[in-house]
Amino acid sequence: MPTVSRPARRVLISGASIAGPALAYWLDRYGFEVTVVEKAATVRGGGYAVDIRGTAREVVRRMSLLPRLLAAHVDTRRITFLEPDGRTIGSLRPEQLTGGEAGLDLEVRRGDLADALQESLGGRVEFLFGDSIAALDDDGDTVHVEFDSGARRSFDLVLGADGLHSNTRRLTFGPEEPFHRYLGHAFAIFTLPNEFGLAHEAVIWNDVGRGAVLYGHAPADRIHGFLTFTRDLPPFEAFRDPRAQRELVAASFPDRVWHVPHLVQAMRDADDLFFDIVSQIHLPTWSRGRVALAGDAAHATSFLSGQGSSVALVGAYVLAGELATHSDHTAAFAAYEHRMRPFAELNQALATSGGTVVAPTTREQLEARNALLRDPEAVAKELATGAAQAGRAAHSDLSLPDYAGAP
């Protein structure tokens, strides 16, 4: 076991979703002085379900969060697929689709995971809500930070865990475009009244290049709606205009089939619409000077991989452990990237190898997927040899180092 150096290094973490609080937990445990800045006014609750699989399950066990997350498990039991005309094709259990393992994978609301991470800190970490980093000046010995609020402070290290469109990455590495790999889809997520009686299940309608989903975590008054569609170029013009987002999504779903019109109207009426594109981040390096990136800021896998939260939890554990082990941040950042990059890239690859199952982009892909779903024997063979098996391997590809202080 490596010898841990515990200098009282001051660390600023940008982002309080998943990777940020996980980083804060481990760094605080290793004796760092941690501050987290988050542009939102508070930890955001609720939200769609995220998965914790493979190596990430061991991370939350080491954080003593496993009992709480097991209690929060939403237990999706069935995913039903529909023909373009709305007829039912067949159903799968979630692990048949994701390559997960029944009884071992955790599926929790994103907000439940964020709350658990926040409460695990026990008030020991300083949070600056409603603020963001405006400027960074790394002089080689210290990072001088100016916040949007006008406050100025200095830190030994700055860690960006602020998501796919990371502000920390932009300030350190420049504009997002050179590192952004668009996967050809845009999507909208929102909630709507549960008039369908759905609980612990999802129903997915597809036509070529388009998908509509109803997803109920548990018996509740509201469920999640999801609309995704292919588009040759990212609709950047819609990002800052919610009305343009709604018009773009609606125009992509003229279909009068199944509940598609109902979903489009619910999307128009929703006060919690989240619109984005399906994409990944591929950087040549995850650090520069005294600034490093974690989670989606460093290696977004996209929702098509189903691994964003899991990879973020693992990366936070490794980055904090390497910083605790190495007194020199340069060596720590290099060791972190050496351990994590193969794991992150393997999970990024799941998005392109398995994404056509839930979002076929051509008539051939759609017909092949539907033919597979109609044949139970073919499904069983695919589970044994295909994308599901590759997913299982990717989820657990990294063995966690036993950094000092981990149980």
Wavefront OBJ file of the C-alpha trace (Angstrom):
o trace
v 0.000 0.000 0.000
v 1.453 3.423 -0.940
v 2.470 5.892 1.729
v -0.003 8.760 1.808
v 1.205 12.329 2.053
v -1.369 14.534 3.798
v -0.452 18.180 3.251
v -3.281 20.604 3.917
v -3.612 21.436 0.243
v -6.452 23.758 -0.689
v -8.563 22.355 -3.509
v -11.400 24.015 -5.411
v -13.849 21.664 -7.123
v -16.205 23.108 -9.735
v -19.487 21.175 -9.920
v -21.777 19.600 -7.321
v -23.582 16.880 -9.278
v -21.891 13.445 -9.088
v -18.134 13.598 -9.710
v -17.688 16.806 -7.673
v -19.162 15.626 -4.350
v -17.502 12.214 -4.764
v -14.153 13.955 -5.203
v -14.895 16.148 -2.196
v -15.666 13.093 -0.061
v -12.377 11.360 -0.777
v -10.212 14.486 -0.662
v -11.734 15.493 2.663
v -11.070 12.002 3.950
v -7.438 12.333 2.925
v -7.017 15.619 4.790
v -7.380 18.176 2.004
v -9.093 21.523 2.538
v -11.945 21.366 0.035
v -14.255 24.014 -1.425
v -16.960 23.188 -3.993
v -18.455 25.879 -6.228
v -21.767 25.209 -7.987
v -23.669 27.573 -10.268
v -27.056 26.174 -9.178
v -28.645 27.535 -6.014
v -28.651 24.130 -4.313
v -28.104 20.419 -4.931
v -30.567 19.465 -7.625
v -32.936 16.683 -6.592
v -35.186 14.341 -8.548
v -34.314 13.646 -12.140
v -34.082 10.562 -14.283
v -32.508 7.323 -13.099
v -28.785 6.640 -13.406
v -26.959 3.333 -13.132
v -24.183 2.256 -10.782
v -22.515 -0.876 -12.092
v -19.372 -2.927 -11.851
v -16.419 -1.085 -10.349
v -18.613 1.874 -9.368
v -20.614 -0.325 -6.992
v -17.415 -1.027 -5.084
v -16.721 2.733 -4.897
v -20.069 3.441 -3.223
v -19.506 0.485 -0.879
v -16.210 2.033 0.215
v -18.065 5.294 0.793
v -20.535 3.428 3.062
v -23.370 4.506 0.742
v -24.402 1.058 -0.448
v -27.225 0.474 2.087
v -28.779 3.867 1.335
v -28.543 3.399 -2.423
v -29.950 -0.121 -2.200
v -32.955 1.372 -0.415
v -33.287 3.990 -3.178
v -33.008 1.412 -5.993
v -35.867 2.053 -8.439
v -35.914 -1.545 -9.679
v -36.902 -1.212 -13.314
v -38.258 -4.638 -14.218
v -39.224 -4.393 -17.865
v -38.425 -2.446 -21.034
v -40.994 -2.895 -23.781
v -40.258 -2.074 -27.418
v -42.843 -1.013 -29.986
v -43.090 -1.201 -33.760
v -43.251 2.068 -35.719
v -47.039 1.554 -35.909
v -47.262 1.254 -32.112
v -47.700 -2.527 -31.837
v -45.697 -4.332 -29.151
v -42.653 -6.266 -30.309
v -41.424 -7.693 -27.007
v -39.907 -6.908 -23.628
v -36.511 -7.285 -21.970
v -35.186 -6.938 -18.473
v -32.877 -3.900 -18.175
v -29.710 -5.955 -17.695
v -30.425 -7.757 -20.964
v -30.181 -4.409 -22.694
v -27.344 -2.815 -20.736
v -25.105 -5.793 -20.110
v -25.549 -5.318 -16.380
v -25.948 -8.043 -13.800
v -29.313 -8.803 -12.199
v -29.262 -8.262 -8.448
v -25.962 -6.363 -8.536
v -26.620 -3.231 -10.610
v -28.050 -0.207 -8.847
v -30.467 2.188 -10.538
v -31.292 5.338 -8.582
v -32.657 8.762 -9.363
v -29.830 11.147 -10.128
v -31.046 13.423 -7.353
v -31.057 10.572 -4.809
v -27.423 9.837 -5.639
v -26.525 13.543 -5.436
v -28.272 13.841 -2.056
v -26.467 10.781 -0.702
v -23.103 12.140 -1.826
v -23.843 15.552 -0.328
v -24.930 14.133 3.023
v -21.873 11.870 3.171
v -19.787 15.046 3.545
v -21.416 15.822 6.884
v -20.957 19.566 6.530
v -17.163 19.243 6.521
v -16.734 20.757 3.052
v -17.368 24.377 2.070
v -19.978 24.843 -0.673
v -20.396 28.039 -2.702
v -23.815 27.742 -4.335
v -25.080 30.203 -6.916
v -21.575 31.033 -8.119
v -19.117 29.943 -10.789
v -15.521 30.408 -11.861
v -15.040 33.499 -14.028
v -11.250 33.373 -14.481
v -8.270 31.181 -13.581
v -4.669 32.326 -13.241
v -2.258 29.446 -12.648
v 1.137 30.993 -11.775
v 2.816 27.623 -11.296
v 2.648 27.690 -7.504
v -0.995 28.656 -6.928
v -4.219 28.983 -8.917
v -5.787 32.394 -8.430
v -9.536 32.226 -8.981
v -11.980 35.005 -9.717
v -15.638 34.058 -9.250
v -18.688 35.438 -11.028
v -19.697 36.939 -7.691
v -16.550 39.083 -7.777
v -14.833 37.200 -4.963
v -11.157 36.312 -5.428
v -9.447 33.376 -3.749
v -6.352 31.224 -4.244
v -6.049 27.432 -4.232
v -3.306 24.871 -4.634
v -5.382 22.887 -7.156
v -8.563 23.346 -9.182
v -10.566 20.297 -10.298
v -13.268 20.664 -12.929
v -16.200 18.305 -12.389
v -18.702 20.564 -14.112
v -20.081 18.332 -16.821
v -20.139 17.892 -20.564
v -20.077 21.634 -21.257
v -17.446 22.292 -18.581
v -16.619 25.905 -17.810
v -13.364 24.813 -16.134
v -12.322 22.976 -19.287
v -13.096 26.024 -21.425
v -11.041 28.310 -19.191
v -8.112 25.876 -19.136
v -8.096 24.241 -22.577
v -10.102 26.639 -24.717
v -13.399 26.212 -26.625
v -15.234 22.895 -26.444
v -15.502 22.224 -30.169
v -12.093 20.532 -30.744
v -12.817 18.005 -27.967
v -16.512 17.489 -28.580
v -17.543 14.362 -30.503
v -21.151 14.639 -31.592
v -22.902 11.261 -31.906
v -25.690 12.461 -34.168
v -28.640 12.696 -31.769
v -30.450 15.437 -29.881
v -32.864 14.752 -27.039
v -35.401 16.254 -24.663
v -36.274 14.950 -21.180
v -39.238 16.170 -19.134
v -41.885 14.950 -16.730
v -45.599 14.529 -17.346
v -48.630 13.177 -15.466
v -48.618 9.396 -15.097
v -51.860 8.679 -16.927
v -50.510 5.356 -18.159
v -50.195 3.342 -14.951
v -46.480 2.800 -15.506
v -44.249 1.766 -12.599
v -40.848 0.068 -12.633
v -40.870 -0.054 -16.425
v -40.179 1.799 -19.649
v -41.885 1.669 -23.043
v -39.863 2.632 -26.109
v -41.303 3.546 -29.515
v -38.916 3.833 -32.452
v -39.011 4.751 -36.064
v -35.899 5.387 -38.132
v -33.785 7.992 -36.367
v -36.401 8.799 -33.730
v -37.439 7.435 -30.376
v -40.108 8.247 -27.788
v -39.995 6.822 -24.263
v -42.293 6.720 -21.253
v -40.473 5.720 -18.079
v -41.962 5.219 -14.626
v -39.569 4.679 -11.723
v -42.202 3.709 -9.184
v -45.937 4.193 -8.583
v -46.180 7.986 -8.711
v -48.196 10.878 -10.085
v -45.509 11.845 -12.597
v -43.260 9.935 -14.960
v -40.466 10.841 -17.361
v -40.899 11.443 -21.041
v -37.998 11.247 -23.439
v -37.801 12.250 -27.109
v -34.650 11.681 -29.154
v -33.947 12.213 -32.827
v -31.044 12.168 -35.251
v -29.690 15.344 -36.758
v -26.665 15.717 -39.028
v -25.344 18.826 -37.276
v -25.671 19.814 -33.607
v -28.509 22.348 -33.170
v -26.313 24.874 -31.382
v -28.695 27.650 -32.382
v -31.350 26.202 -30.041
v -29.234 25.884 -26.898
v -29.974 29.349 -25.548
v -33.583 29.515 -26.736
v -36.087 27.201 -24.956
v -38.784 28.104 -27.469
v -36.544 27.069 -30.359
v -35.801 23.798 -28.561
v -39.496 22.990 -28.236
v -40.178 23.833 -31.877
v -37.241 21.724 -33.070
v -38.334 18.693 -31.042
v -41.992 19.035 -32.072
v -41.077 19.328 -35.758
v -39.104 16.092 -35.493
v -42.173 14.135 -34.289
v -45.112 14.675 -36.676
v -46.264 11.098 -36.048
v -49.878 10.387 -35.053
v -49.123 7.028 -33.482
v -49.007 5.536 -29.978
v -48.593 8.336 -27.366
v -46.234 10.403 -29.508
v -48.621 13.394 -29.894
v -49.269 13.322 -26.138
v -45.525 13.341 -25.432
v -44.946 16.243 -27.811
v -47.648 18.302 -26.111
v -46.299 17.392 -22.661
v -42.844 18.512 -23.823
v -44.289 21.853 -24.935
v -46.001 22.332 -21.560
v -43.186 21.084 -19.322
v -41.536 23.472 -16.867
v -38.604 21.064 -16.352
v -37.523 20.488 -19.961
v -33.873 19.480 -20.363
v -32.563 19.649 -23.938
v -29.115 18.631 -25.130
v -27.210 16.633 -27.716
v -25.739 13.143 -27.454
v -22.009 13.572 -27.448
v -18.715 12.687 -25.835
v -15.570 14.515 -24.785
v -12.205 13.278 -26.055
v -9.221 15.237 -24.710
v -5.538 14.522 -25.381
v -4.843 15.143 -21.678
v -7.059 15.696 -18.648
v -4.823 18.174 -16.836
v -2.808 21.310 -17.391
v -0.625 22.785 -14.693
v -2.531 22.774 -11.417
v -5.937 22.180 -13.043
v -7.412 18.752 -13.785
v -10.775 17.467 -15.017
v -13.014 14.648 -13.798
v -16.309 13.046 -14.784
v -18.041 14.249 -17.941
v -15.753 17.287 -18.094
v -12.867 14.924 -18.861
v -14.445 11.940 -20.578
v -18.215 12.193 -21.108
v -19.430 8.791 -22.286
v -22.975 9.939 -23.347
v -26.232 8.449 -22.124
v -26.076 5.817 -24.890
v -23.318 4.104 -22.886
v -25.337 4.081 -19.663
v -22.052 4.571 -17.808
v -21.650 8.293 -17.194
v -22.317 8.232 -13.454
v -20.404 4.999 -12.881
v -17.278 6.226 -14.663
v -17.536 9.557 -12.809
v -17.625 7.795 -9.419
v -14.647 5.622 -10.293
v -12.671 8.571 -11.664
v -13.306 10.625 -8.526
v -12.027 7.798 -6.346
v -8.868 7.382 -8.455
v -8.087 11.106 -8.809
v -8.442 11.733 -5.082
v -6.406 8.650 -4.225
v -3.563 9.607 -6.534
v -3.492 13.158 -5.150
v -3.296 11.719 -1.643
v -0.542 9.316 -2.628
v 1.656 11.798 -4.513
v 2.882 15.039 -2.962
v 3.544 16.346 -6.473
v 0.336 17.148 -8.350
v 1.951 16.548 -11.745
v 2.775 12.959 -10.823
v -0.693 12.516 -9.305
v -2.475 13.765 -12.422
v -0.342 11.521 -14.641
v -1.053 8.457 -12.484
v -4.777 9.264 -12.447
v -4.935 9.490 -16.209
v -2.800 6.374 -16.670
v -5.249 4.337 -14.577
v -8.490 5.896 -15.757
v -8.105 6.596 -19.464
v -8.347 2.962 -20.686
v -11.422 2.407 -18.494
v -13.086 5.624 -19.670
v -12.381 4.901 -23.329
v -13.680 1.339 -23.074
v -16.942 2.662 -21.641
v -17.133 5.446 -24.217
v -17.010 2.740 -26.881
v -20.238 1.231 -25.529
v -22.141 4.237 -26.879
v -21.276 3.439 -30.477
v -21.440 -0.353 -30.188
v -24.790 -0.511 -28.359
v -26.545 2.758 -29.094
v -28.528 1.403 -32.039
v -30.529 -0.847 -29.703
v -32.392 2.109 -28.205
v -31.854 4.582 -31.061
v -31.618 2.886 -34.492
v -30.545 5.398 -37.086
v -31.255 3.464 -40.301
v -34.065 1.242 -41.583
v -31.650 -1.698 -41.596
v -30.684 -1.166 -37.957
v -34.324 -0.825 -36.898
v -35.445 -3.973 -38.715
v -32.483 -5.986 -37.408
v -33.153 -4.874 -33.846
v -36.856 -5.683 -34.083
v -36.181 -9.090 -35.628
v -33.842 -9.874 -32.744
v -36.452 -8.867 -30.166
v -39.025 -11.181 -31.746
v -36.750 -14.218 -31.346
v -36.065 -15.248 -27.707
v -33.336 -17.681 -28.771
v -31.544 -14.964 -30.727
v -31.798 -12.632 -27.726
v -30.243 -15.297 -25.498
v -27.392 -15.808 -27.970
v -26.765 -12.067 -28.203
v -26.629 -11.837 -24.411
v -23.958 -14.526 -24.325
v -21.771 -13.224 -27.139
v -22.730 -9.708 -28.189
v -22.890 -6.153 -26.908
v -24.260 -7.151 -23.500
v -21.191 -9.275 -22.815
v -18.919 -6.426 -23.918
v -20.815 -4.123 -21.579
v -20.306 -6.419 -18.594
v -16.590 -6.528 -19.302
v -16.327 -2.741 -19.638
v -18.262 -2.030 -16.431
v -15.716 -3.905 -14.298
v -12.559 -3.467 -16.338
v -10.749 -1.397 -13.700
v -9.731 -2.929 -10.362
v -9.751 -0.269 -7.663
v -6.377 0.487 -6.059
v -6.366 0.176 -2.263
v -5.351 3.700 -1.368
v -4.590 4.237 2.298
v -7.756 5.196 4.157
v -10.112 3.146 1.985
v -11.913 0.432 3.987
l 1 2 3 4 5 6 7 8 9 10 11 12 13 14 15 16 17 18 19 20 21 22 23 24 25 26 27 28 29 30 31 32 33 34 35 36 37 38 39 40 41 42 43 44 45 46 47 48 49 50 51 52 53 54 55 56 57 58 59 60 61 62 63 64 65 66 67 68 69 70 71 72 73 74 75 76 77 78 79 80 81 82 83 84 85 86 87 88 89 90 91 92 93 94 95 96 97 98 99 100 101 102 103 104 105 106 107 108 109 110 111 112 113 114 115 116 117 118 119 120 121 122 123 124 125 126 127 128 129 130 131 132 133 134 135 136 137 138 139 140 141 142 143 144 145 146 147 148 149 150 151 152 153 154 155 156 157 158 159 160 161 162 163 164 165 166 167 168 169 170 171 172 173 174 175 176 177 178 179 180 181 182 183 184 185 186 187 188 189 190 191 192 193 194 195 196 197 198 199 200 201 202 203 204 205 206 207 208 209 210 211 212 213 214 215 216 217 218 219 220 221 222 223 224 225 226 227 228 229 230 231 232 233 234 235 236 237 238 239 240 241 242 243 244 245 246 247 248 249 250 251 252 253 254 255 256 257 258 259 260 261 262 263 264 265 266 267 268 269 270 271 272 273 274 275 276 277 278 279 280 281 282 283 284 285 286 287 288 289 290 291 292 293 294 295 296 297 298 299 300 301 302 303 304 305 306 307 308 309 310 311 312 313 314 315 316 317 318 319 320 321 322 323 324 325 326 327 328 329 330 331 332 333 334 335 336 337 338 339 340 341 342 343 344 345 346 347 348 349 350 351 352 353 354 355 356 357 358 359 360 361 362 363 364 365 366 367 368 369 370 371 372 373 374 375 376 377 378 379 380 381 382 383 384 385 386 387 388 389 390 391 392 393 394 395 396 397 398 399 400 401 402 403 404 405 406 407
